[in-house]
Amino acid sequence: MAADWTPPPIVSHEMACEAETPSEVLFVCMDEACGRRVVVGKSRPRLTVIDRGDFSARHAGSVGGVAFDEVAVA
Ligand SMILES: [Zn+2]
């Protein structure tokens, strides 16, 4: 492998469940400097961004059967 190869500068953030309703889960980014918040639907795949936070980071999270994995598109 080439010695001058460098990985892409994509930061990965973990998101935690902060609130939950029968139909939706609120995820908050664990990185305090980021503050991204999203609502994920349980019964159907739906993701609503409330606070954009660090848009360049990749965010993933899961709780009790609900999981999502956002891959940043620069
Ligand atoms: Zn984040």
N, CA, C, O and the ligand as a Tripos MOL2 file, in Angstrom:
@<TRIPOS>MOLECULE
protein
  297   295    75     0     0
PROTEIN
NO_CHARGES

@<TRIPOS>ATOM
      1 N           0.8460   -1.2020    0.0000 N.3       1 MET1
      2 CA          0.0000    0.0000    0.0000 C.3       1 MET1
      3 C           0.8790    1.2490    0.0000 C.2       1 MET1
      4 O           1.9140    1.2890    0.6660 O.2       1 MET1
      5 N           0.4730    2.2340   -0.7270 N.am      2 ALA2
      6 CA          1.2620    3.4540   -0.8260 C.3       2 ALA2
      7 C           1.4050    4.1330    0.5340 C.2       2 ALA2
      8 O           0.4620    4.1910    1.3240 O.2       2 ALA2
      9 N           2.6060    4.6450    0.7820 N.am      3 ALA3
     10 CA          2.8690    5.2430    2.0910 C.3       3 ALA3
     11 C           2.2100    6.6060    2.2370 C.2       3 ALA3
     12 O           1.9830    7.0750    3.3530 O.2       3 ALA3
     13 N           1.9000    7.2430    1.1040 N.am      4 ASP4
     14 CA          1.3460    8.5910    1.2060 C.3       4 ASP4
     15 C          -0.1850    8.5890    1.1730 C.2       4 ASP4
     16 O          -0.8170    9.6400    1.0660 O.2       4 ASP4
     17 N          -0.7660    7.3910    1.2670 N.am      5 TRP5
     18 CA         -2.2300    7.3180    1.2780 C.3       5 TRP5
     19 C          -2.7650    7.7780    2.6270 C.2       5 TRP5
     20 O          -2.2730    7.3500    3.6710 O.2       5 TRP5
     21 N          -3.7560    8.6340    2.6090 N.am      6 THR6
     22 CA         -4.3590    9.0860    3.8580 C.3       6 THR6
     23 C          -5.8540    8.8400    3.8030 C.2       6 THR6
     24 O          -6.4810    9.0430    2.7630 O.2       6 THR6
     25 N          -6.4230    8.4110    4.8960 N.am      7 PRO7
     26 CA         -7.8650    8.1380    4.9170 C.3       7 PRO7
     27 C          -8.6660    9.4220    4.7830 C.2       7 PRO7
     28 O          -8.1840   10.4930    5.1500 O.2       7 PRO7
     29 N          -9.8740    9.3300    4.2650 N.am      8 PRO8
     30 CA        -10.7220   10.5180    4.1440 C.3       8 PRO8
     31 C         -11.0710   11.0540    5.5310 C.2       8 PRO8
     32 O         -11.2820   10.2820    6.4670 O.2       8 PRO8
     33 N         -11.1300   12.3690    5.6560 N.am      9 PRO9
     34 CA        -11.3600   12.9850    6.9670 C.3       9 PRO9
     35 C         -12.8220   12.9550    7.3900 C.2       9 PRO9
     36 O         -13.4480   13.9990    7.5720 O.2       9 PRO9
     37 N         -13.3560   11.7590    7.5420 N.am     10 ILE10
     38 CA        -14.7400   11.6460    7.9820 C.3      10 ILE10
     39 C         -14.7750   11.2580    9.4600 C.2      10 ILE10
     40 O         -14.2600   10.2150    9.8600 O.2      10 ILE10
     41 N         -15.3890   12.1180   10.2490 N.am     11 VAL11
     42 CA        -15.5080   11.8580   11.6860 C.3      11 VAL11
     43 C         -16.7900   11.0800   11.9280 C.2      11 VAL11
     44 O         -17.8180   11.3330   11.3000 O.2      11 VAL11
     45 N         -16.7110   10.1310   12.8460 N.am     12 SER12
     46 CA        -17.8830    9.3320   13.1590 C.3      12 SER12
     47 C         -18.4030    9.6900   14.5420 C.2      12 SER12
     48 O         -17.6690    9.6170   15.5270 O.2      12 SER12
     49 N         -19.6650   10.0740   14.6130 N.am     13 HIS13
     50 CA        -20.2940   10.3960   15.8920 C.3      13 HIS13
     51 C         -21.3350    9.3450   16.2480 C.2      13 HIS13
     52 O         -22.0240    8.8070   15.3810 O.2      13 HIS13
     53 N         -21.4340    9.0680   17.5390 N.am     14 GLU14
     54 CA        -22.4560    8.1450   18.0040 C.3      14 GLU14
     55 C         -23.6290    8.9390   18.5550 C.2      14 GLU14
     56 O         -23.4410    9.9330   19.2560 O.2      14 GLU14
     57 N         -24.8310    8.5020   18.2390 N.am     15 MET15
     58 CA        -26.0170    9.1910   18.7250 C.3      15 MET15
     59 C         -26.7550    8.3240   19.7340 C.2      15 MET15
     60 O         -26.7900    7.0990   19.6150 O.2      15 MET15
     61 N         -27.3490    8.9840   20.7340 N.am     16 ALA16
     62 CA        -28.0450    8.2620   21.7950 C.3      16 ALA16
     63 C         -29.5090    8.6620   21.8170 C.2      16 ALA16
     64 O         -29.8690    9.7890   21.4750 O.2      16 ALA16
     65 N         -30.3470    7.7180   22.2250 N.am     17 CYS17
     66 CA        -31.7750    7.9830   22.3570 C.3      17 CYS17
     67 C         -32.0180    8.9100   23.5400 C.2      17 CYS17
     68 O         -31.5930    8.6240   24.6590 O.2      17 CYS17
     69 N         -32.7010   10.0150   23.2890 N.am     18 GLU18
     70 CA        -33.0000   10.9450   24.3840 C.3      18 GLU18
     71 C         -34.4770   10.9160   24.7540 C.2      18 GLU18
     72 O         -34.8300   11.1000   25.9190 O.2      18 GLU18
     73 N         -35.3280   10.6910   23.7840 N.am     19 ALA19
     74 CA        -36.7570   10.6210   24.0570 C.3      19 ALA19
     75 C         -37.3820    9.6360   23.0870 C.2      19 ALA19
     76 O         -36.8380    9.3560   22.0190 O.2      19 ALA19
     77 N         -38.5410    9.1150   23.4850 N.am     20 GLU20
     78 CA        -39.1530    8.0680   22.6750 C.3      20 GLU20
     79 C         -40.6670    8.1490   22.7810 C.2      20 GLU20
     80 O         -41.2170    8.3570   23.8630 O.2      20 GLU20
     81 N         -41.3240    7.9840   21.6580 N.am     21 THR21
     82 CA        -42.7790    7.8760   21.6310 C.3      21 THR21
     83 C         -43.1150    6.5460   20.9750 C.2      21 THR21
     84 O         -42.2180    5.8900   20.4460 O.2      21 THR21
     85 N         -44.3870    6.1220   20.9910 N.am     22 PRO22
     86 CA        -44.7390    4.8440   20.3600 C.3      22 PRO22
     87 C         -44.3710    4.7900   18.8770 C.2      22 PRO22
     88 O         -44.2180    3.7010   18.3240 O.2      22 PRO22
     89 N         -44.2280    5.9330   18.2300 N.am     23 SER23
     90 CA        -43.9840    5.9160   16.7920 C.3      23 SER23
     91 C         -42.6340    6.4960   16.3790 C.2      23 SER23
     92 O         -42.1820    6.2740   15.2560 O.2      23 SER23
     93 N         -41.9750    7.2510   17.2970 N.am     24 GLU24
     94 CA        -40.7360    7.9160   16.9050 C.3      24 GLU24
     95 C         -39.7080    7.8760   18.0260 C.2      24 GLU24
     96 O         -40.0480    7.7070   19.1970 O.2      24 GLU24
     97 N         -38.4440    8.0350   17.6440 N.am     25 VAL25
     98 CA        -37.3540    8.1100   18.6220 C.3      25 VAL25
     99 C         -36.5310    9.3620   18.3290 C.2      25 VAL25
    100 O         -36.1860    9.6390   17.1800 O.2      25 VAL25
    101 N         -36.2210   10.1200   19.3990 N.am     26 LEU26
    102 CA        -35.3650   11.2960   19.2600 C.3      26 LEU26
    103 C         -33.9360   10.9150   19.6030 C.2      26 LEU26
    104 O         -33.6550   10.4750   20.7180 O.2      26 LEU26
    105 N         -33.0330   11.0820   18.6440 N.am     27 PHE27
    106 CA        -31.6220   10.8010   18.8630 C.3      27 PHE27
    107 C         -30.8480   12.1040   18.9650 C.2      27 PHE27
    108 O         -31.0870   13.0440   18.2070 O.2      27 PHE27
    109 N         -29.9000   12.1490   19.9300 N.am     28 VAL28
    110 CA        -29.0440   13.3120   20.1160 C.3      28 VAL28
    111 C         -27.5920   12.8640   20.0070 C.2      28 VAL28
    112 O         -27.2090   11.8220   20.5400 O.2      28 VAL28
    113 N         -26.7890   13.6630   19.3110 N.am     29 CYS29
    114 CA        -25.3760   13.3290   19.1420 C.3      29 CYS29
    115 C         -24.6460   13.4210   20.4810 C.2      29 CYS29
    116 O         -24.8810   14.3430   21.2620 O.2      29 CYS29
    117 N         -23.7520   12.4520   20.7410 N.am     30 MET30
    118 CA        -23.0020   12.4300   21.9960 C.3      30 MET30
    119 C         -21.8950   13.4850   22.0200 C.2      30 MET30
    120 O         -21.3670   13.8080   23.0830 O.2      30 MET30
    121 N         -21.5520   14.0110   20.8730 N.am     31 ASP31
    122 CA        -20.4930   15.0220   20.7830 C.3      31 ASP31
    123 C         -21.0910   16.3910   21.1110 C.2      31 ASP31
    124 O         -21.9340   16.9050   20.3760 O.2      31 ASP31
    125 N         -20.6380   16.9780   22.2360 N.am     32 GLU32
    126 CA        -21.2300   18.2290   22.6940 C.3      32 GLU32
    127 C         -20.9980   19.3740   21.7180 C.2      32 GLU32
    128 O         -21.8110   20.2940   21.6210 O.2      32 GLU32
    129 N         -19.8940   19.3120   21.0040 N.am     33 ALA33
    130 CA        -19.5880   20.3760   20.0550 C.3      33 ALA33
    131 C         -20.4440   20.2720   18.7950 C.2      33 ALA33
    132 O         -20.4700   21.1940   17.9800 O.2      33 ALA33
    133 N         -21.1310   19.1690   18.6400 N.am     34 CYS34
    134 CA        -21.9140   18.9210   17.4290 C.3      34 CYS34
    135 C         -23.3780   19.3070   17.6680 C.2      34 CYS34
    136 O         -23.8850   20.2640   17.0810 O.2      34 CYS34
    137 N         -24.0380   18.5520   18.5320 N.am     35 GLY35
    138 CA        -25.4080   18.8860   18.9000 C.3      35 GLY35
    139 C         -26.4560   18.4830   17.8860 C.2      35 GLY35
    140 O         -27.5700   19.0050   17.9210 O.2      35 GLY35
    141 N         -26.1350   17.5670   16.9810 N.am     36 ARG36
    142 CA        -27.0970   17.1170   15.9830 C.3      36 ARG36
    143 C         -28.2470   16.3720   16.6500 C.2      36 ARG36
    144 O         -28.0340   15.5620   17.5510 O.2      36 ARG36
    145 N         -29.4580   16.6520   16.2020 N.am     37 ARG37
    146 CA        -30.6330   15.9570   16.7220 C.3      37 ARG37
    147 C         -31.5030   15.5270   15.5540 C.2      37 ARG37
    148 O         -31.7650   16.3080   14.6400 O.2      37 ARG37
    149 N         -31.9430   14.2950   15.5930 N.am     38 VAL38
    150 CA        -32.8100   13.7750   14.5400 C.3      38 VAL38
    151 C         -33.9420   12.9620   15.1610 C.2      38 VAL38
    152 O         -33.7980   12.3910   16.2420 O.2      38 VAL38
    153 N         -35.0530   12.9210   14.4660 N.am     39 VAL39
    154 CA        -36.1640   12.0690   14.8610 C.3      39 VAL39
    155 C         -36.2840   10.9390   13.8430 C.2      39 VAL39
    156 O         -36.3640   11.1760   12.6370 O.2      39 VAL39
    157 N         -36.2950    9.6990   14.3510 N.am     40 VAL40
    158 CA        -36.3640    8.5370   13.4740 C.3      40 VAL40
    159 C         -37.6870    7.8170   13.6980 C.2      40 VAL40
    160 O         -38.0620    7.5300   14.8350 O.2      40 VAL40
    161 N         -38.3850    7.5300   12.6140 N.am     41 GLY41
    162 CA        -39.6510    6.8050   12.7040 C.3      41 GLY41
    163 C         -39.4170    5.3350   13.0020 C.2      41 GLY41
    164 O         -38.4430    4.7450   12.5350 O.2      41 GLY41
    165 N         -40.3030    4.7550   13.7720 N.am     42 LYS42
    166 CA        -40.1560    3.3470   14.1240 C.3      42 LYS42
    167 C         -40.8080    2.4280   13.0920 C.2      42 LYS42
    168 O         -40.1870    1.4820   12.6090 O.2      42 LYS42
    169 N         -42.0510    2.7140   12.7660 N.am     43 SER43
    170 CA        -42.8050    1.7980   11.9180 C.3      43 SER43
    171 C         -42.4060    1.9070   10.4540 C.2      43 SER43
    172 O         -42.5250    0.9400    9.7010 O.2      43 SER43
    173 N         -41.9380    3.0710   10.0520 N.am     44 ARG44
    174 CA        -41.4650    3.2090    8.6720 C.3      44 ARG44
    175 C         -40.1890    4.0280    8.6640 C.2      44 ARG44
    176 O         -40.0080    4.9060    9.5080 O.2      44 ARG44
    177 N         -39.3050    3.7510    7.7230 N.am     45 PRO45
    178 CA        -38.0160    4.4340    7.6720 C.3      45 PRO45
    179 C         -38.1730    5.9140    7.3250 C.2      45 PRO45
    180 O         -38.4180    6.2830    6.1770 O.2      45 PRO45
    181 N         -38.0280    6.7330    8.3380 N.am     46 ARG46
    182 CA        -38.1740    8.1670    8.1340 C.3      46 ARG46
    183 C         -37.2000    8.8770    9.0610 C.2      46 ARG46
    184 O         -37.0860    8.5090   10.2300 O.2      46 ARG46
    185 N         -36.5070    9.8710    8.5690 N.am     47 LEU47
    186 CA        -35.5350   10.5760    9.3830 C.3      47 LEU47
    187 C         -35.7250   12.0710    9.1970 C.2      47 LEU47
    188 O         -35.5960   12.5990    8.0930 O.2      47 LEU47
    189 N         -36.0360   12.7440   10.3020 N.am     48 THR48
    190 CA        -36.2310   14.1840   10.2590 C.3      48 THR48
    191 C         -35.1200   14.8610   11.0490 C.2      48 THR48
    192 O         -34.9130   14.5440   12.2200 O.2      48 THR48
    193 N         -34.4090   15.7810   10.4270 N.am     49 VAL49
    194 CA        -33.3220   16.4850   11.1020 C.3      49 VAL49
    195 C         -33.8780   17.7230   11.8070 C.2      49 VAL49
    196 O         -34.5060   18.5790   11.1850 O.2      49 VAL49
    197 N         -33.6340   17.8000   13.1200 N.am     50 ILE50
    198 CA        -34.0850   18.9540   13.9040 C.3      50 ILE50
    199 C         -32.9590   19.9850   14.0030 C.2      50 ILE50
    200 O         -33.1390   21.1590   13.6770 O.2      50 ILE50
    201 N         -31.7900   19.5150   14.4620 N.am     51 ASP51
    202 CA        -30.5970   20.3630   14.4960 C.3      51 ASP51
    203 C         -29.5330   19.7070   13.6290 C.2      51 ASP51
    204 O         -29.2110   18.5340   13.8190 O.2      51 ASP51
    205 N         -28.9930   20.4490   12.6920 N.am     52 ARG52
    206 CA        -28.0930   19.8480   11.7240 C.3      52 ARG52
    207 C         -26.7580   19.4480   12.3520 C.2      52 ARG52
    208 O         -26.1840   18.4220   11.9840 O.2      52 ARG52
    209 N         -26.2590   20.2500   13.2960 N.am     53 GLY53
    210 CA        -24.9950   19.9220   13.9470 C.3      53 GLY53
    211 C         -23.8380   19.9000   12.9620 C.2      53 GLY53
    212 O         -23.7830   20.6870   12.0170 O.2      53 GLY53
    213 N         -22.9170   18.9770   13.2080 N.am     54 ASP54
    214 CA        -21.7510   18.8440   12.3370 C.3      54 ASP54
    215 C         -22.1390   18.0270   11.1140 C.2      54 ASP54
    216 O         -22.1800   16.7970   11.1560 O.2      54 ASP54
    217 N         -22.4200   18.7240   10.0380 N.am     55 PHE55
    218 CA        -22.9540   18.0780    8.8470 C.3      55 PHE55
    219 C         -21.9390   17.1620    8.1680 C.2      55 PHE55
    220 O         -22.3130   16.2610    7.4170 O.2      55 PHE55
    221 N         -20.6440   17.3970    8.4370 N.am     56 SER56
    222 CA        -19.6120   16.6160    7.7500 C.3      56 SER56
    223 C         -19.3490   15.2840    8.4350 C.2      56 SER56
    224 O         -18.6490   14.4330    7.8880 O.2      56 SER56
    225 N         -19.9050   15.0970    9.6300 N.am     57 ALA57
    226 CA        -19.6520   13.8620   10.3620 C.3      57 ALA57
    227 C         -20.6860   12.8070    9.9990 C.2      57 ALA57
    228 O         -21.8150   13.1030    9.6090 O.2      57 ALA57
    229 N         -20.2430   11.5580   10.1460 N.am     58 ARG58
    230 CA        -21.1520   10.4440    9.9470 C.3      58 ARG58
    231 C         -21.8160   10.1290   11.2860 C.2      58 ARG58
    232 O         -21.1440   10.0790   12.3160 O.2      58 ARG58
    233 N         -23.1200    9.9200   11.2750 N.am     59 HIS59
    234 CA        -23.8390    9.6730   12.5200 C.3      59 HIS59
    235 C         -24.5270    8.3170   12.4710 C.2      59 HIS59
    236 O         -25.1370    7.9380   11.4710 O.2      59 HIS59
    237 N         -24.4110    7.6020   13.5760 N.am     60 ALA60
    238 CA        -25.0920    6.3190   13.6810 C.3      60 ALA60
    239 C         -25.6210    6.1440   15.0890 C.2      60 ALA60
    240 O         -25.0340    6.6450   16.0480 O.2      60 ALA60
    241 N         -26.7230    5.4370   15.2120 N.am     61 GLY61
    242 CA        -27.2830    5.1850   16.5330 C.3      61 GLY61
    243 C         -28.2970    4.0650   16.4520 C.2      61 GLY61
    244 O         -28.7710    3.7100   15.3730 O.2      61 GLY61
    245 N         -28.6250    3.5080   17.6210 N.am     62 SER62
    246 CA        -29.6160    2.4480   17.6550 C.3      62 SER62
    247 C         -30.2100    2.3440   19.0520 C.2      62 SER62
    248 O         -29.5470    2.6380   20.0460 O.2      62 SER62
    249 N         -31.4600    1.9260   19.1130 N.am     63 VAL63
    250 CA        -32.1160    1.6590   20.3860 C.3      63 VAL63
    251 C         -33.2690    0.7080   20.1200 C.2      63 VAL63
    252 O         -34.0830    0.9340   19.2250 O.2      63 VAL63
    253 N         -33.3290   -0.3480   20.8980 N.am     64 GLY64
    254 CA        -34.4270   -1.3010   20.8520 C.3      64 GLY64
    255 C         -35.0700   -1.5530   19.5020 C.2      64 GLY64
    256 O         -36.2730   -1.3390   19.3530 O.2      64 GLY64
    257 N         -34.3270   -1.9920   18.5340 N.am     65 GLY65
    258 CA        -34.9070   -2.3560   17.2510 C.3      65 GLY65
    259 C         -34.9340   -1.2440   16.2320 C.2      65 GLY65
    260 O         -35.2130   -1.4780   15.0560 O.2      65 GLY65
    261 N         -34.6400   -0.0080   16.6840 N.am     66 VAL66
    262 CA        -34.5690    1.1060   15.7410 C.3      66 VAL66
    263 C         -33.0990    1.4630   15.5550 C.2      66 VAL66
    264 O         -32.3970    1.7600   16.5220 O.2      66 VAL66
    265 N         -32.6460    1.4320   14.3240 N.am     67 ALA67
    266 CA        -31.2600    1.7600   14.0530 C.3      67 ALA67
    267 C         -31.1550    2.5430   12.7710 C.2      67 ALA67
    268 O         -31.9490    2.3600   11.8490 O.2      67 ALA67
    269 N         -30.1720    3.4170   12.7150 N.am     68 PHE68
    270 CA        -29.9420    4.1660   11.4790 C.3      68 PHE68
    271 C         -28.4580    4.4280   11.3570 C.2      68 PHE68
    272 O         -27.7190    4.3720   12.3400 O.2      68 PHE68
    273 N         -28.0400    4.7060   10.1740 N.am     69 ASP69
    274 CA        -26.6260    4.9590    9.9090 C.3      69 ASP69
    275 C         -26.5440    5.9580    8.7730 C.2      69 ASP69
    276 O         -26.7550    5.6180    7.6090 O.2      69 ASP69
    277 N         -26.2380    7.1820    9.1240 N.am     70 GLU70
    278 CA        -26.1180    8.2270    8.1210 C.3      70 GLU70
    279 C         -24.6910    8.2600    7.6070 C.2      70 GLU70
    280 O         -23.7450    8.2220    8.3950 O.2      70 GLU70
    281 N         -24.5320    8.3270    6.3410 N.am     71 VAL71
    282 CA        -23.2080    8.4950    5.7670 C.3      71 VAL71
    283 C         -23.1440    9.8830    5.1360 C.2      71 VAL71
    284 O         -23.9350   10.2300    4.2580 O.2      71 VAL71
    285 N         -22.1850   10.6580    5.6100 N.am     72 ALA72
    286 CA        -22.0740   12.0380    5.1340 C.3      72 ALA72
    287 C         -21.7480   12.0780    3.6510 C.2      72 ALA72
    288 O         -20.9450   11.2890    3.1530 O.2      72 ALA72
    289 N         -22.3740   12.9960    2.9670 N.am     73 VAL73
    290 CA        -22.0790   13.2330    1.5620 C.3      73 VAL73
    291 C         -21.5130   14.6460    1.4530 C.2      73 VAL73
    292 O         -22.2370   15.6320    1.5880 O.2      73 VAL73
    293 N         -20.2350   14.7240    1.2120 N.am     74 ALA74
    294 CA        -19.5700   16.0260    1.2130 C.3      74 ALA74
    295 C         -20.0000   16.8190   -0.0190 C.2      74 ALA74
    296 O         -19.5540   17.9500   -0.2130 O.2      74 ALA74
    297 ZN        -22.4160   14.6970   15.7830 Zn       75 ZN75
@<TRIPOS>BOND
     1     1     2 1
     2     2     3 1
     3     3     4 2
     4     3     5 am
     5     5     6 1
     6     6     7 1
     7     7     8 2
     8     7     9 am
     9     9    10 1
    10    10    11 1
    11    11    12 2
    12    11    13 am
    13    13    14 1
    14    14    15 1
    15    15    16 2
    16    15    17 am
    17    17    18 1
    18    18    19 1
    19    19    20 2
    20    19    21 am
    21    21    22 1
    22    22    23 1
    23    23    24 2
    24    23    25 am
    25    25    26 1
    26    26    27 1
    27    27    28 2
    28    27    29 am
    29    29    30 1
    30    30    31 1
    31    31    32 2
    32    31    33 am
    33    33    34 1
    34    34    35 1
    35    35    36 2
    36    35    37 am
    37    37    38 1
    38    38    39 1
    39    39    40 2
    40    39    41 am
    41    41    42 1
    42    42    43 1
    43    43    44 2
    44    43    45 am
    45    45    46 1
    46    46    47 1
    47    47    48 2
    48    47    49 am
    49    49    50 1
    50    50    51 1
    51    51    52 2
    52    51    53 am
    53    53    54 1
    54    54    55 1
    55    55    56 2
    56    55    57 am
    57    57    58 1
    58    58    59 1
    59    59    60 2
    60    59    61 am
    61    61    62 1
    62    62    63 1
    63    63    64 2
    64    63    65 am
    65    65    66 1
    66    66    67 1
    67    67    68 2
    68    67    69 am
    69    69    70 1
    70    70    71 1
    71    71    72 2
    72    71    73 am
    73    73    74 1
    74    74    75 1
    75    75    76 2
    76    75    77 am
    77    77    78 1
    78    78    79 1
    79    79    80 2
    80    79    81 am
    81    81    82 1
    82    82    83 1
    83    83    84 2
    84    83    85 am
    85    85    86 1
    86    86    87 1
    87    87    88 2
    88    87    89 am
    89    89    90 1
    90    90    91 1
    91    91    92 2
    92    91    93 am
    93    93    94 1
    94    94    95 1
    95    95    96 2
    96    95    97 am
    97    97    98 1
    98    98    99 1
    99    99   100 2
   100    99   101 am
   101   101   102 1
   102   102   103 1
   103   103   104 2
   104   103   105 am
   105   105   106 1
   106   106   107 1
   107   107   108 2
   108   107   109 am
   109   109   110 1
   110   110   111 1
   111   111   112 2
   112   111   113 am
   113   113   114 1
   114   114   115 1
   115   115   116 2
   116   115   117 am
   117   117   118 1
   118   118   119 1
   119   119   120 2
   120   119   121 am
   121   121   122 1
   122   122   123 1
   123   123   124 2
   124   123   125 am
   125   125   126 1
   126   126   127 1
   127   127   128 2
   128   127   129 am
   129   129   130 1
   130   130   131 1
   131   131   132 2
   132   131   133 am
   133   133   134 1
   134   134   135 1
   135   135   136 2
   136   135   137 am
   137   137   138 1
   138   138   139 1
   139   139   140 2
   140   139   141 am
   141   141   142 1
   142   142   143 1
   143   143   144 2
   144   143   145 am
   145   145   146 1
   146   146   147 1
   147   147   148 2
   148   147   149 am
   149   149   150 1
   150   150   151 1
   151   151   152 2
   152   151   153 am
   153   153   154 1
   154   154   155 1
   155   155   156 2
   156   155   157 am
   157   157   158 1
   158   158   159 1
   159   159   160 2
   160   159   161 am
   161   161   162 1
   162   162   163 1
   163   163   164 2
   164   163   165 am
   165   165   166 1
   166   166   167 1
   167   167   168 2
   168   167   169 am
   169   169   170 1
   170   170   171 1
   171   171   172 2
   172   171   173 am
   173   173   174 1
   174   174   175 1
   175   175   176 2
   176   175   177 am
   177   177   178 1
   178   178   179 1
   179   179   180 2
   180   179   181 am
   181   181   182 1
   182   182   183 1
   183   183   184 2
   184   183   185 am
   185   185   186 1
   186   186   187 1
   187   187   188 2
   188   187   189 am
   189   189   190 1
   190   190   191 1
   191   191   192 2
   192   191   193 am
   193   193   194 1
   194   194   195 1
   195   195   196 2
   196   195   197 am
   197   197   198 1
   198   198   199 1
   199   199   200 2
   200   199   201 am
   201   201   202 1
   202   202   203 1
   203   203   204 2
   204   203   205 am
   205   205   206 1
   206   206   207 1
   207   207   208 2
   208   207   209 am
   209   209   210 1
   210   210   211 1
   211   211   212 2
   212   211   213 am
   213   213   214 1
   214   214   215 1
   215   215   216 2
   216   215   217 am
   217   217   218 1
   218   218   219 1
   219   219   220 2
   220   219   221 am
   221   221   222 1
   222   222   223 1
   223   223   224 2
   224   223   225 am
   225   225   226 1
   226   226   227 1
   227   227   228 2
   228   227   229 am
   229   229   230 1
   230   230   231 1
   231   231   232 2
   232   231   233 am
   233   233   234 1
   234   234   235 1
   235   235   236 2
   236   235   237 am
   237   237   238 1
   238   238   239 1
   239   239   240 2
   240   239   241 am
   241   241   242 1
   242   242   243 1
   243   243   244 2
   244   243   245 am
   245   245   246 1
   246   246   247 1
   247   247   248 2
   248   247   249 am
   249   249   250 1
   250   250   251 1
   251   251   252 2
   252   251   253 am
   253   253   254 1
   254   254   255 1
   255   255   256 2
   256   255   257 am
   257   257   258 1
   258   258   259 1
   259   259   260 2
   260   259   261 am
   261   261   262 1
   262   262   263 1
   263   263   264 2
   264   263   265 am
   265   265   266 1
   266   266   267 1
   267   267   268 2
   268   267   269 am
   269   269   270 1
   270   270   271 1
   271   271   272 2
   272   271   273 am
   273   273   274 1
   274   274   275 1
   275   275   276 2
   276   275   277 am
   277   277   278 1
   278   278   279 1
   279   279   280 2
   280   279   281 am
   281   281   282 1
   282   282   283 1
   283   283   284 2
   284   283   285 am
   285   285   286 1
   286   286   287 1
   287   287   288 2
   288   287   289 am
   289   289   290 1
   290   290   291 1
   291   291   292 2
   292   291   293 am
   293   293   294 1
   294   294   295 1
   295   295   296 2
@<TRIPOS>SUBSTRUCTURE
     1 MET1         2 RESIDUE 1 A MET
     2 ALA2         6 RESIDUE 1 A ALA
     3 ALA3        10 RESIDUE 1 A ALA
     4 ASP4        14 RESIDUE 1 A ASP
     5 TRP5        18 RESIDUE 1 A TRP
     6 THR6        22 RESIDUE 1 A THR
     7 PRO7        26 RESIDUE 1 A PRO
     8 PRO8        30 RESIDUE 1 A PRO
     9 PRO9        34 RESIDUE 1 A PRO
    10 ILE10       38 RESIDUE 1 A ILE
    11 VAL11       42 RESIDUE 1 A VAL
    12 SER12       46 RESIDUE 1 A SER
    13 HIS13       50 RESIDUE 1 A HIS
    14 GLU14       54 RESIDUE 1 A GLU
    15 MET15       58 RESIDUE 1 A MET
    16 ALA16       62 RESIDUE 1 A ALA
    17 CYS17       66 RESIDUE 1 A CYS
    18 GLU18       70 RESIDUE 1 A GLU
    19 ALA19       74 RESIDUE 1 A ALA
    20 GLU20       78 RESIDUE 1 A GLU
    21 THR21       82 RESIDUE 1 A THR
    22 PRO22       86 RESIDUE 1 A PRO
    23 SER23       90 RESIDUE 1 A SER
    24 GLU24       94 RESIDUE 1 A GLU
    25 VAL25       98 RESIDUE 1 A VAL
    26 LEU26      102 RESIDUE 1 A LEU
    27 PHE27      106 RESIDUE 1 A PHE
    28 VAL28      110 RESIDUE 1 A VAL
    29 CYS29      114 RESIDUE 1 A CYS
    30 MET30      118 RESIDUE 1 A MET
    31 ASP31      122 RESIDUE 1 A ASP
    32 GLU32      126 RESIDUE 1 A GLU
    33 ALA33      130 RESIDUE 1 A ALA
    34 CYS34      134 RESIDUE 1 A CYS
    35 GLY35      138 RESIDUE 1 A GLY
    36 ARG36      142 RESIDUE 1 A ARG
    37 ARG37      146 RESIDUE 1 A ARG
    38 VAL38      150 RESIDUE 1 A VAL
    39 VAL39      154 RESIDUE 1 A VAL
    40 VAL40      158 RESIDUE 1 A VAL
    41 GLY41      162 RESIDUE 1 A GLY
    42 LYS42      166 RESIDUE 1 A LYS
    43 SER43      170 RESIDUE 1 A SER
    44 ARG44      174 RESIDUE 1 A ARG
    45 PRO45      178 RESIDUE 1 A PRO
    46 ARG46      182 RESIDUE 1 A ARG
    47 LEU47      186 RESIDUE 1 A LEU
    48 THR48      190 RESIDUE 1 A THR
    49 VAL49      194 RESIDUE 1 A VAL
    50 ILE50      198 RESIDUE 1 A ILE
    51 ASP51      202 RESIDUE 1 A ASP
    52 ARG52      206 RESIDUE 1 A ARG
    53 GLY53      210 RESIDUE 1 A GLY
    54 ASP54      214 RESIDUE 1 A ASP
    55 PHE55      218 RESIDUE 1 A PHE
    56 SER56      222 RESIDUE 1 A SER
    57 ALA57      226 RESIDUE 1 A ALA
    58 ARG58      230 RESIDUE 1 A ARG
    59 HIS59      234 RESIDUE 1 A HIS
    60 ALA60      238 RESIDUE 1 A ALA
    61 GLY61      242 RESIDUE 1 A GLY
    62 SER62      246 RESIDUE 1 A SER
    63 VAL63      250 RESIDUE 1 A VAL
    64 GLY64      254 RESIDUE 1 A GLY
    65 GLY65      258 RESIDUE 1 A GLY
    66 VAL66      262 RESIDUE 1 A VAL
    67 ALA67      266 RESIDUE 1 A ALA
    68 PHE68      270 RESIDUE 1 A PHE
    69 ASP69      274 RESIDUE 1 A ASP
    70 GLU70      278 RESIDUE 1 A GLU
    71 VAL71      282 RESIDUE 1 A VAL
    72 ALA72      286 RESIDUE 1 A ALA
    73 VAL73      290 RESIDUE 1 A VAL
    74 ALA74      294 RESIDUE 1 A ALA
    75 ZN75       297 GROUP 0 **** ****
